[in-house]
Every structure is written in structure tokens, then in C-alpha cells.
Amino acid sequence: MDIPPVKSLLNLTGKVAIVTGAGGGLGQGIARRFAEAGASVIVHYNSSKTNAQKVTRQIRERGGNSIAVHADLTRTMLRLAKKA
């Protein structure tokens, strides 16, 4: 089966995507695909700095725009979960 290029399915040119947990497996894949679709990607990590930097480097090597950002979102997420 031929898989079409991501950009032909989803055009995110000029958009910014923040991918939380992008230092981990699923987040890494999402960050890469958003970059393939043209988004500038903020790669968030809490404890996976090396992996986040690797994803950022891979995105840049493929012509994309990306930065890795550290933040502990635990309290924020717990507060939001209580409101849901």
C-alpha cells in the first residue's frame, strides 16, 4: 500500500504545534509528522531531554523548524483534570 506524503493530507504551514511528551515514543512520532506537514514544532519534555533534542535535531535536518522546551506540567494537568 502506498502511503501519501503527510503534507498532502494535512497542511500545517505557518502553524505552531506544541507536542507535550514529545521526548517519548508516541509524542516523538506526532512531532515528526506535524513537522512533515509544515508546522513549526515545540517539542516538550519533562525528563527525556536527550530524546527531545534528538527529535528536534531530526526535524531540523529535514528542513523543519523545532525547539525543545522543558516543563513539568504535572500540577497544571492535575488542576485541569479536576475541572473536567
MDTraj code that builds the backbone (N, CA, C; nanometers):
import mdtraj as md
import numpy as np

residues = "MET ASP ILE PRO PRO VAL LYS SER LEU LEU ASN LEU THR GLY LYS VAL ALA ILE VAL THR GLY ALA GLY GLY GLY LEU GLY GLN GLY ILE ALA ARG ARG PHE ALA GLU ALA GLY ALA SER VAL ILE VAL HIS TYR ASN SER SER LYS THR ASN ALA GLN LYS VAL THR ARG GLN ILE ARG GLU ARG GLY GLY ASN SER ILE ALA VAL HIS ALA ASP LEU THR ARG THR MET LEU ARG LEU ALA LYS LYS ALA".split()
xyz = np.array([
    [0.0841, -0.1173, 0.0000],
    [0.0000, 0.0000, 0.0000],
    [0.0892, 0.1244, 0.0000],
    [0.0598, 0.2159, -0.0914],
    [0.1335, 0.3418, -0.0969],
    [0.0772, 0.4392, 0.0053],
    [0.1663, 0.4980, 0.0827],
    [0.1253, 0.5962, 0.1820],
    [0.1576, 0.7348, 0.1274],
    [0.0563, 0.8209, 0.1161],
    [0.0807, 0.9551, 0.0611],
    [0.1627, 1.0393, 0.1586],
    [0.2345, 1.1384, 0.1080],
    [0.3088, 1.2286, 0.1957],
    [0.2149, 1.2986, 0.2938],
    [0.2614, 1.3181, 0.4151],
    [0.1792, 1.3813, 0.5186],
    [0.1271, 1.5165, 0.4728],
    [0.2125, 1.5949, 0.4086],
    [0.1726, 1.7305, 0.3687],
    [0.0570, 1.7297, 0.2686],
    [0.0398, 1.6213, 0.1937],
    [-0.0726, 1.6146, 0.1003],
    [-0.2035, 1.5854, 0.1738],
    [-0.1949, 1.5357, 0.2965],
    [-0.3136, 1.5064, 0.3763],
    [-0.3462, 1.6171, 0.4762],
    [-0.2410, 1.6838, 0.5250],
    [-0.2569, 1.7831, 0.6298],
    [-0.1534, 1.8927, 0.6092],
    [-0.1985, 2.0135, 0.5795],
    [-0.1066, 2.1240, 0.5576],
    [-0.1080, 2.2162, 0.6794],
    [0.0027, 2.2148, 0.7559],
    [0.0149, 2.2987, 0.8753],
    [0.1163, 2.4111, 0.8560],
    [0.1443, 2.4437, 0.7319],
    [0.2390, 2.5507, 0.7021],
    [0.1951, 2.6800, 0.7706],
    [0.2893, 2.7438, 0.8410],
    [0.2602, 2.8685, 0.9101],
    [0.1994, 2.8509, 1.0480],
    [0.1778, 2.7275, 1.0895],
    [0.1200, 2.6993, 1.2215],
    [0.2302, 2.6552, 1.3175],
    [0.2028, 2.6669, 1.4469],
    [0.2935, 2.6191, 1.5507],
    [0.2230, 2.5087, 1.6270],
    [0.2905, 2.3963, 1.6428],
    [0.2354, 2.2833, 1.7176],
    [0.3176, 2.2638, 1.8440],
    [0.2492, 2.2540, 1.9572],
    [0.3146, 2.2205, 2.0830],
    [0.2794, 2.0755, 2.1124],
    [0.3818, 1.9901, 2.1170],
    [0.3584, 1.8478, 2.1409],
    [0.4118, 1.8140, 2.2788],
    [0.3197, 1.7921, 2.3739],
    [0.3619, 1.7562, 2.5088],
    [0.4076, 1.6108, 2.5100],
    [0.5092, 1.5846, 2.5891],
    [0.5614, 1.4487, 2.5988],
    [0.6322, 1.4040, 2.4729],
    [0.6862, 1.4978, 2.3965],
    [0.7480, 1.4635, 2.2684],
    [0.8860, 1.4010, 2.2835],
    [0.9336, 1.3870, 2.4065],
    [1.0579, 1.3143, 2.4283],
    [1.0350, 1.1645, 2.4300],
    [0.9088, 1.1222, 2.4372],
    [0.8740, 0.9803, 2.4406],
    [0.8256, 0.9304, 2.3063],
    [0.8032, 0.8021, 2.2964],
    [0.7705, 0.7344, 2.1706],
    [0.6585, 0.7945, 2.0886],
    [0.5373, 0.7960, 2.1419],
    [0.4225, 0.8455, 2.0658],
    [0.4374, 0.9938, 2.0343],
    [0.4802, 1.0715, 2.1331],
    [0.4990, 1.2147, 2.1130],
    [0.6035, 1.2458, 2.0074],
    [0.7087, 1.1647, 2.0028],
    [0.8123, 1.1841, 1.9010],
    [0.7527, 1.1691, 1.7617],
    [0.6742, 1.0657, 1.7439],
    [0.6116, 1.0411, 1.6134],
    [0.5178, 1.1530, 1.5732],
    [0.4404, 1.2012, 1.6679],
    [0.3473, 1.3110, 1.6400],
    [0.4241, 1.4370, 1.6030],
    [0.5305, 1.4672, 1.6781],
    [0.6114, 1.5868, 1.6497],
    [0.6696, 1.5797, 1.5085],
    [0.7223, 1.4642, 1.4709],
    [0.7800, 1.4480, 1.3364],
    [0.6742, 1.4677, 1.2282],
    [0.5559, 1.4100, 1.2486],
    [0.4503, 1.4205, 1.1461],
    [0.3995, 1.5633, 1.1329],
    [0.3851, 1.6334, 1.2445],
    [0.3442, 1.7735, 1.2365],
    [0.4477, 1.8539, 1.1590],
    [0.5750, 1.8263, 1.1835],
    [0.6816, 1.8962, 1.1090],
    [0.6741, 1.8622, 0.9609],
    [0.6494, 1.7360, 0.9287],
    [0.6350, 1.6964, 0.7874],
    [0.5192, 1.7702, 0.7216],
    [0.4169, 1.8028, 0.8013],
    [0.3009, 1.8744, 0.7488],
    [0.3259, 2.0253, 0.7423],
    [0.4459, 2.0698, 0.7835],
    [0.4831, 2.2096, 0.7687],
    [0.4795, 2.2935, 0.8946],
    [0.4381, 2.2358, 1.0075],
    [0.4307, 2.3134, 1.1315],
    [0.5693, 2.3368, 1.1912],
    [0.5837, 2.4489, 1.2592],
    [0.6977, 2.4686, 1.3485],
    [0.6602, 2.3958, 1.4763],
    [0.7509, 2.3150, 1.5299],
    [0.7142, 2.2263, 1.6401],
    [0.7913, 2.2583, 1.7675],
    [0.7162, 2.2787, 1.8751],
    [0.7740, 2.2908, 2.0082],
    [0.7686, 2.1514, 2.0689],
    [0.8858, 2.0954, 2.0930],
    [0.8991, 1.9597, 2.1466],
    [0.9108, 1.9709, 2.2985],
    [0.8033, 1.9417, 2.3688],
    [0.8028, 1.9491, 2.5151],
    [0.8566, 1.8191, 2.5750],
    [0.9304, 1.8346, 2.6842],
    [0.9751, 1.7179, 2.7607],
    [0.9825, 1.7547, 2.9078],
    [0.9702, 1.6534, 2.9927],
    [0.9903, 1.6739, 3.1352],
    [1.1217, 1.6105, 3.1780],
    [1.1416, 1.4837, 3.1418],
    [1.2633, 1.4147, 3.1855],
    [1.3442, 1.3549, 3.0702],
    [1.2957, 1.3622, 2.9495],
    [1.3619, 1.2988, 2.8344],
    [1.4339, 1.4009, 2.7475],
    [1.5241, 1.4770, 2.8083],
    [1.5923, 1.5849, 2.7366],
    [1.6679, 1.5341, 2.6137],
    [1.7440, 1.4271, 2.6304],
    [1.8236, 1.3745, 2.5193],
    [1.7349, 1.3341, 2.4021],
    [1.6248, 1.2658, 2.4309],
    [1.5331, 1.2239, 2.3242],
    [1.4654, 1.3433, 2.2585],
    [1.4278, 1.4430, 2.3386],
    [1.3639, 1.5630, 2.2826],
    [1.4604, 1.6370, 2.1909],
    [1.5846, 1.6479, 2.2326],
    [1.6846, 1.7144, 2.1488],
    [1.7087, 1.6363, 2.0203],
    [1.7020, 1.5045, 2.0289],
    [1.7194, 1.4197, 1.9099],
    [1.6060, 1.4449, 1.8101],
    [1.4829, 1.4488, 1.8586],
    [1.3678, 1.4745, 1.7707],
    [1.3804, 1.6121, 1.7069],
    [1.4174, 1.7111, 1.7871],
    [1.4354, 1.8469, 1.7352],
    [1.5416, 1.8492, 1.6258],
    [1.6515, 1.7829, 1.6496],
    [1.7597, 1.7762, 1.5507],
    [1.7111, 1.7087, 1.4216],
    [1.6373, 1.5974, 1.4355],
    [1.5863, 1.5262, 1.3177],
    [1.4927, 1.6148, 1.2364],
    [1.4069, 1.6883, 1.3042],
    [1.3144, 1.7781, 1.2347],
    [1.3921, 1.8847, 1.1582],
    [1.4915, 1.9429, 1.2226],
    [1.5722, 2.0473, 1.1579],
    [1.6516, 1.9914, 1.0407],
    [1.7061, 1.8717, 1.0553],
    [1.7827, 1.8093, 0.9465],
    [1.6967, 1.7859, 0.8239],
    [1.5667, 1.7722, 0.8434],
    [1.4736, 1.7516, 0.7323],
    [1.4137, 1.8825, 0.6834],
    [1.4706, 1.9952, 0.7315],
    [1.4266, 2.1259, 0.6833],
    [1.3181, 2.1914, 0.7655],
    [1.2789, 2.1302, 0.8768],
    [1.1735, 2.1864, 0.9604],
    [1.2268, 2.2817, 1.0652],
    [1.1353, 2.3407, 1.1387],
    [1.1680, 2.4352, 1.2448],
    [1.1194, 2.3759, 1.3764],
    [1.2091, 2.3643, 1.4751],
    [1.1724, 2.2999, 1.6002],
    [1.2632, 2.3455, 1.7137],
    [1.2068, 2.3509, 1.8347],
    [1.2850, 2.3726, 1.9559],
    [1.2367, 2.2749, 2.0616],
    [1.3266, 2.2386, 2.1534],
    [1.2907, 2.1541, 2.2666],
    [1.2731, 2.2428, 2.3887],
    [1.1663, 2.2195, 2.4649],
    [1.1351, 2.3010, 2.5812],
    [1.1050, 2.2104, 2.6999],
    [1.1719, 2.2371, 2.8119],
    [1.1479, 2.1602, 2.9342],
    [1.0397, 2.2266, 3.0174],
    [0.9484, 2.1462, 3.0694],
    [0.8470, 2.1959, 3.1630],
    [0.7853, 2.0771, 3.2355],
    [0.7628, 2.0941, 3.3649],
    [0.6900, 1.9940, 3.4428],
    [0.5441, 2.0377, 3.4453],
    [0.4604, 1.9667, 3.3732],
    [0.3195, 2.0033, 3.3593],
    [0.2290, 1.9272, 3.4558],
    [0.2871, 1.8546, 3.5499],
    [0.2093, 1.7694, 3.6400],
    [0.1003, 1.8481, 3.7124],
    [0.1363, 1.9546, 3.7802],
    [0.0370, 2.0322, 3.8561],
    [-0.0686, 2.0930, 3.7654],
    [-0.0248, 2.1440, 3.6529],
    [-0.1194, 2.2046, 3.5579],
    [-0.2196, 2.1017, 3.5098],
    [-0.1721, 1.9836, 3.4736],
    [-0.2613, 1.8798, 3.4222],
    [-0.3582, 1.8296, 3.5310],
    [-0.3095, 1.8154, 3.6535],
    [-0.3972, 1.7732, 3.7632],
    [-0.5050, 1.8768, 3.7889],
    [-0.4688, 2.0042, 3.7845],
    [-0.5666, 2.1115, 3.8040],
    [-0.6717, 2.1100, 3.6931],
    [-0.6271, 2.0895, 3.5694],
    [-0.7228, 2.0846, 3.4568],
    [-0.8123, 1.9629, 3.4659],
    [-0.7573, 1.8508, 3.5110],
    [-0.8359, 1.7289, 3.5227],
    [-0.9486, 1.7458, 3.6260],
    [-0.9232, 1.8199, 3.7312],
    [-1.0257, 1.8444, 3.8332],
    [-1.1407, 1.9280, 3.7783],
    [-1.1104, 2.0127, 3.6818],
    [-1.2131, 2.0987, 3.6234],
    [-1.2970, 2.0240, 3.5193],
    [-1.2442, 1.9161, 3.4663],
    [-1.3131, 1.8433, 3.3585],
    [-1.4353, 1.7691, 3.4096],
])
top = md.Topology()
chain = top.add_chain()
for i, resn in enumerate(residues, 1):
    res = top.add_residue(resn, chain, resSeq=i)
    for name in ("N", "CA", "C"):
        top.add_atom(name, md.element.get_by_symbol(name[0]), res)
traj = md.Trajectory(xyz[None], top)
